[in-house]
């Protein structure tokens, strides 16, 4: 197993770095490096820049309009974007539902939906979790009843990330109550502008509405929006969740935030504290170990070997690392991390008078990162999955 990059791969990295440096808007990069709230326009502006180049779907095969990169090239692209301060690609369209449409959708659905995802023009949301159905997705109750050439959908989804911006939503819906719970689930694409769809923001501790409740009241959905076969949605959901959990690991963002942690610690005067420096060193070792895990998988793919499914392992370690660096940032800033006046922070002056403006977003980041070990399947559930794989 060779974890070193070839000269061709290093050249690919340099080309990506140059392109990102030229095309990434400076105001967006500044916000990302300083953890300042990104607007819908910020996220979609970068998405459309990538889409115009054909790189929003950077993991897509050529047959569907992607660049057809190798796993190594995809990793290098993601790393260079993260280190440059590019926003994370909003994953629901290009990373999550697009692979499902490619693998299980019909030709008409692929021609209809993939171009808008690839260009960044259409904003997708995810409709999985429900009140009482989070990690246990097999218990979803949102009902879709077939009536002629359409489905009538009734129910509720919750924790729908950025759902207030959504134009389309992919949903797990119950189409049968016979047999095991998993066998009665279907995968449905729903236009969020349809009559009967209501989005209600959930205000979080930091004052933002990153997540939402979505209600369906007799929503009519064309039957040709069903992906694959009716009652086979559980298989498609598992396929999608593997992409989501790998995406959550996000080792490249961890590397960027590790450097931010060091900058904060230096400015706040705690980098010379031996015990605090030890904690940073421990975190750096964990980030390097996560990166080695990712590179091992990439090396196995490059060699044509079948590597074990480690999506759950990546999700566990990546999410815990994200929580840890946000905790250490809070510790480094001390009491300056506590105030959170979003309007003042976005105006750019909170803390300037005492030289601590960089601390303003830390409380928001800390609160937000509490979710990482829960969404995408809680880490307790992921450990069960790993145990079953290893022990049988």
C-alpha positions in Angstrom: 0.0 0.0 0.0 1.5 3.3 -1.2 0.1 6.4 0.5 2.4 8.8 -1.4 0.9 10.9 -4.2 2.4 10.4 -7.7 3.9 13.3 -9.7 0.8 13.4 -11.8 -1.4 13.7 -8.7 0.8 16.4 -7.3 0.4 18.3 -10.6 -3.3 17.8 -10.4 -3.3 19.3 -6.9 -1.3 22.4 -8.1 -3.7 22.9 -11.0 -6.7 22.7 -8.6 -5.0 25.1 -6.1 -4.4 27.7 -8.8 -8.0 27.5 -10.2 -9.5 27.8 -6.7 -7.2 30.7 -5.8 -8.4 32.5 -9.0 -12.1 31.8 -8.8 -13.0 31.6 -5.0 -14.5 35.0 -4.0 -12.4 36.7 -1.3 -15.4 37.7 0.8 -16.6 34.1 1.0 -13.1 32.8 1.8 -12.8 35.4 4.6 -16.1 34.2 6.1 -15.1 30.6 6.0 -11.7 31.1 7.6 -13.3 33.1 10.4 -16.4 31.0 10.8 -18.7 33.9 10.0 -22.3 33.0 9.0 -22.7 32.1 5.3 -25.8 33.3 3.6 -27.8 31.3 1.0 -26.3 33.6 -1.7 -22.7 32.8 -0.4 -23.3 29.1 -0.6 -25.1 29.1 -3.9 -22.7 31.6 -5.5 -19.8 29.2 -4.9 -21.9 26.2 -6.0 -22.7 27.9 -9.3 -19.0 28.8 -9.9 -18.2 25.1 -9.5 -21.2 24.2 -11.6 -20.1 26.4 -14.5 -16.7 24.6 -14.5 -18.5 21.2 -14.2 -17.1 20.5 -10.8 -20.1 20.8 -8.5 -20.6 17.2 -9.1 -16.9 16.5 -8.8 -17.5 12.9 -7.8 -19.8 12.1 -10.7 -18.8 9.9 -13.6 -18.4 11.4 -17.0 -21.5 9.7 -18.3 -23.6 12.0 -16.1 -21.6 15.1 -16.7 -19.0 14.8 -14.0 -15.2 15.1 -14.5 -14.7 11.3 -14.0 -11.9 11.9 -11.5 -10.3 9.1 -9.6 -10.9 8.7 -5.8 -7.4 10.3 -5.2 -8.2 13.3 -7.4 -11.6 13.8 -5.7 -9.8 13.9 -2.4 -7.2 16.4 -3.5 -9.9 18.6 -5.0 -11.8 18.6 -1.7 -8.6 19.3 0.3 -7.5 22.2 -1.8 -11.0 23.8 -1.6 -11.2 23.4 2.2 -7.7 24.8 2.8 -8.5 27.8 0.5 -11.5 28.6 2.6 -14.2 27.5 0.2 -17.6 26.6 1.7 -18.5 23.0 1.9 -20.6 22.0 -1.1 -24.2 21.8 0.1 -24.4 18.0 -0.1 -28.1 17.2 -0.5 -28.2 17.6 -4.3 -24.8 16.7 -5.7 -23.5 14.4 -3.0 -26.6 12.6 -1.7 -29.6 12.5 -4.0 -27.7 12.6 -7.3 -25.9 9.3 -6.8 -29.3 7.7 -5.9 -30.8 9.1 -9.1 -27.8 7.9 -11.1 -27.9 4.4 -9.6 -31.7 3.7 -9.3 -33.5 6.4 -11.3 -34.7 5.9 -14.8 -33.4 7.8 -17.9 -36.2 10.3 -17.8 -35.5 11.2 -14.1 -31.8 11.4 -14.8 -32.3 13.8 -17.7 -34.9 15.8 -15.7 -33.1 16.3 -12.4 -29.3 15.9 -12.8 -28.6 19.0 -14.9 -30.2 21.4 -12.3 -28.1 19.7 -9.6 -24.9 19.9 -11.6 -25.3 23.6 -12.3 -26.1 24.5 -8.7 -29.4 26.2 -9.9 -31.7 23.9 -7.9 -31.5 23.7 -4.1 -32.3 20.2 -2.7 -33.3 19.3 0.9 -33.4 16.0 2.7 -36.6 14.6 4.2 -35.5 11.6 6.4 -35.9 12.3 10.1 -39.3 12.6 11.7 -40.4 13.2 15.3 -39.7 9.8 16.8 -37.8 8.6 13.8 -34.1 9.8 13.8 -31.5 7.1 13.8 -34.4 4.5 13.6 -35.4 5.6 10.1 -37.3 2.3 9.6 -40.1 3.8 11.8 -40.9 6.7 9.5 -44.7 7.4 9.4 -45.0 10.1 6.6 -47.6 8.4 4.4 -47.7 8.3 0.6 -50.9 6.8 -0.8 -51.1 5.9 -4.5 -54.1 7.4 -6.2 -54.1 6.9 -10.0 -51.0 8.5 -11.4 -50.0 10.4 -8.3 -49.2 10.0 -4.6 -51.0 11.8 -1.8 -48.4 12.6 0.9 -49.3 13.4 4.5 -46.9 13.7 7.5 -44.0 15.6 8.9 -40.2 15.7 8.6 -37.9 17.5 11.1 -34.3 18.7 11.4 -34.4 19.5 7.7 -31.1 21.3 7.3 -31.5 24.6 5.2 -34.9 23.5 4.3 -36.0 27.1 4.2 -34.1 27.4 1.0 -35.3 24.1 -0.5 -36.9 23.9 -3.9 -37.0 20.1 -4.0 -36.9 17.5 -1.3 -36.1 13.8 -1.4 -38.2 11.9 1.2 -38.5 8.5 2.7 -42.3 7.8 2.8 -44.3 4.9 4.0 -46.3 3.2 1.2 -47.1 -0.1 3.0 -47.5 -1.4 6.5 -47.1 -5.0 5.6 -44.2 -7.1 6.7 -41.0 -5.6 8.3 -41.0 -1.8 8.6 -38.1 -1.5 6.2 -40.1 -3.2 3.4 -42.8 -0.6 3.3 -40.7 2.5 2.6 -40.4 4.3 -0.8 -38.1 7.1 -2.0 -40.0 10.0 -3.4 -38.9 13.4 -4.9 -41.2 16.3 -4.0 -41.4 19.8 -5.4 -41.4 22.0 -2.2 -43.5 24.6 -4.1 -46.4 22.1 -4.2 -49.7 23.1 -2.4 -49.7 21.6 1.1 -46.0 21.9 1.8 -45.2 24.1 4.8 -41.7 24.8 6.1 -41.4 26.0 9.7 -37.9 27.1 10.9 -36.6 25.8 14.2 -34.7 28.6 16.0 -31.5 27.3 17.5 -29.5 28.5 20.6 -27.4 30.8 18.5 -30.4 32.5 17.0 -30.2 30.9 13.5 -32.7 28.7 11.7 -30.4 26.2 10.2 -32.9 23.4 10.6 -36.6 23.2 9.9 -39.8 21.3 10.2 -41.5 20.4 7.0 -45.2 19.5 6.9 -47.1 17.7 4.1 -50.9 18.1 4.0 -52.5 16.2 1.2 -49.6 17.0 -1.1 -50.0 15.7 -4.6 -46.8 14.2 -6.1 -46.7 12.7 -9.6 -46.0 8.9 -9.5 -43.1 9.3 -11.9 -41.3 11.1 -9.1 -40.8 7.7 -7.4 -37.2 6.6 -7.5 -36.9 2.9 -8.4 -39.6 0.5 -7.1 -42.3 1.1 -4.6 -41.4 -0.3 -1.2 -37.7 -0.6 -2.1 -36.7 2.8 -0.7 -34.9 1.4 2.3 -32.2 0.0 -0.1 -31.8 3.4 -1.7 -31.7 5.1 1.7 -28.8 2.9 2.9 -26.9 3.7 -0.3 -27.4 7.4 0.3 -26.4 7.2 4.0 -23.0 5.7 3.1 -22.4 8.9 1.1 -23.6 11.1 3.9 -21.6 9.5 6.6 -18.4 9.6 4.6 -19.1 13.3 3.9 -19.6 14.0 7.6 -16.0 12.9 8.3 -14.7 15.9 6.3 -11.0 15.4 7.2 -10.1 18.4 5.0 -12.2 20.8 7.1 -10.6 19.4 10.2 -7.2 20.2 8.9 -8.2 23.8 8.2 -9.9 24.2 11.6 -6.9 22.8 13.3 -4.8 25.7 11.9 -7.5 28.1 13.0 -7.3 26.7 16.5 -3.6 27.3 16.6 -4.1 30.9 15.5 -6.7 31.5 18.2 -4.5 29.9 20.8 -1.5 32.0 19.8 -3.4 35.3 19.8 -5.1 34.4 23.2 -1.7 33.6 24.7 -2.3 30.0 25.6 -0.2 28.3 22.9 2.8 28.4 25.3 0.8 26.6 28.0 2.2 23.1 28.1 -1.0 21.4 29.0 -3.0 23.2 26.3 -0.4 22.6 23.7 -0.6 18.9 24.6 -4.3 19.0 23.9 -3.7 20.5 20.5 -1.0 17.9 19.8 -3.4 15.1 20.7 -6.0 16.6 18.3 -3.5 16.9 15.5 -2.6 13.2 15.9 -6.3 12.3 15.7 -6.7 14.4 12.5 -3.6 12.7 10.9 -5.0 9.3 11.9 -8.3 10.1 10.3 -6.5 11.3 7.1 -4.5 8.1 7.0 -7.7 6.1 7.3 -9.1 8.0 4.3 -5.9 7.6 2.3 -5.8 3.8 3.0 -9.3 3.5 1.5 -8.2 5.6 -1.5 -5.1 3.5 -1.9 -7.2 0.3 -1.8 -9.6 1.7 -4.5 -6.7 2.8 -6.6 -5.3 -0.8 -6.5 -8.7 -2.2 -7.4 -9.1 -3.9 -4.0 -12.4 -4.1 -2.2 -11.9 -2.2 1.1 -14.3 -2.8 4.0 -17.2 -0.4 4.3 -15.8 2.2 6.8 -18.4 4.9 6.4 -19.5 4.4 10.0 -15.9 4.6 11.3 -15.3 7.8 9.3 -18.5 9.3 10.7 -17.6 8.5 14.3 -14.1 9.8 14.2 -14.8 12.8 12.0 -17.7 14.0 14.1 -15.8 13.6 17.4 -12.9 15.6 16.0 -15.2 18.4 14.9 -16.6 18.6 18.5 -13.1 18.5 20.0 -11.6 21.4 18.0 -14.7 23.5 18.7 -14.2 22.8 22.4 -10.6 23.7 22.4 -11.3 27.0 20.6 -13.7 27.8 23.4 -11.2 26.9 26.0 -8.5 29.0 24.3 -10.8 32.1 24.1 -12.1 31.8 27.7 -14.8 34.3 28.6 -14.4 36.1 25.2 -16.0 33.0 23.6 -19.3 33.5 25.5 -20.9 36.6 24.0 -22.9 36.0 20.8 -24.6 39.0 19.3 -25.1 37.8 15.7 -26.0 41.3 14.3 -22.9 42.8 15.8 -20.7 39.9 14.6 -22.0 40.1 11.1 -21.4 43.9 11.1 -17.8 43.1 11.8 -17.1 45.0 15.0 -17.9 42.7 17.9 -14.8 42.5 20.1 -12.7 44.8 17.9 -12.2 47.3 20.7 -10.4 44.8 22.8 -8.8 42.8 20.0 -10.9 39.7 20.3 -13.1 39.9 17.2 -11.9 36.4 16.2 -13.7 35.0 19.2 -17.2 36.2 18.3 -18.3 33.1 16.3 -16.9 30.5 18.8 -20.0 30.0 20.8 -22.1 29.5 17.7 -19.6 27.0 16.3 -19.5 25.1 19.6 -23.3 24.9 19.9 -23.6 23.9 16.3 -21.1 21.1 16.5 -23.1 19.3 19.3 -25.2 17.9 16.5 -22.4 16.1 14.6 -22.4 12.9 16.7 -26.2 12.6 16.3 -27.1 13.4 12.7 -26.5 10.9 9.9 -27.1 8.2 12.4 -26.0 8.7 16.0 -22.5 7.5 16.9 -23.9 4.9 19.3 -25.7 3.3 16.4 -22.6 3.6 14.2 -20.6 1.7 16.8 -23.2 -1.1 16.7 -22.9 -1.3 12.9 -19.1 -1.5 13.2 -19.4 -4.2 15.9 -21.8 -6.3 13.7 -19.4 -6.0 10.8 -16.4 -7.1 12.8 -18.0 -9.7 15.1 -20.7 -10.9 12.7 
